[in-house]
Amino acid sequence: MALDPGLLEILACPDDKGPLRYFAEENLLYNPRQGRSYPIQDGIPVLLISESTLVTEDEQKRLDALMGEETGNRSSES
């Protein structure tokens, strides 16, 4: 189940208050500034720092690459 686009616009990291990236296929929200991911359980974002995961360096590179692919796809659609 995908998150509502309106909800995604207002969601922010509970720690640094910055925007989060949404990965529907992975069912998570990601803060690239902190290398932290937040789970989505039963369609509900769990934005508790205690429930977040610090991603490994390899995982951070993989997610950053996916973000780049999404950005590239958007710019080619324009």
Residue pairs with C-beta under 8 A, 6 or more apart in sequence:
1 43
2 24
3 22
3 24
3 40
3 43
3 45
7 45
8 22
11 19
11 20
11 29
11 45
11 47
12 18
12 19
12 20
13 19
13 20
13 31
13 33
13 34
13 36
13 38
13 47
14 47
14 48
14 49
15 31
15 34
15 36
15 49
16 31
16 33
16 34
18 31
18 33
20 29
20 30
20 31
20 38
21 29
21 30
21 31
21 32
21 63
21 67
22 28
22 29
22 30
23 29
23 30
23 63
23 66
27 39
27 40
28 37
28 38
28 39
28 40
29 37
29 38
29 40
29 45
29 47
30 36
30 37
30 38
30 55
30 63
30 67
31 37
31 38
32 60
32 63
32 64
32 67
34 54
35 54
35 55
35 60
36 52
36 53
36 54
36 55
37 52
37 53
37 55
37 63
38 45
38 46
38 47
38 48
38 51
38 52
38 53
39 45
39 46
39 51
39 52
39 53
40 46
55 63
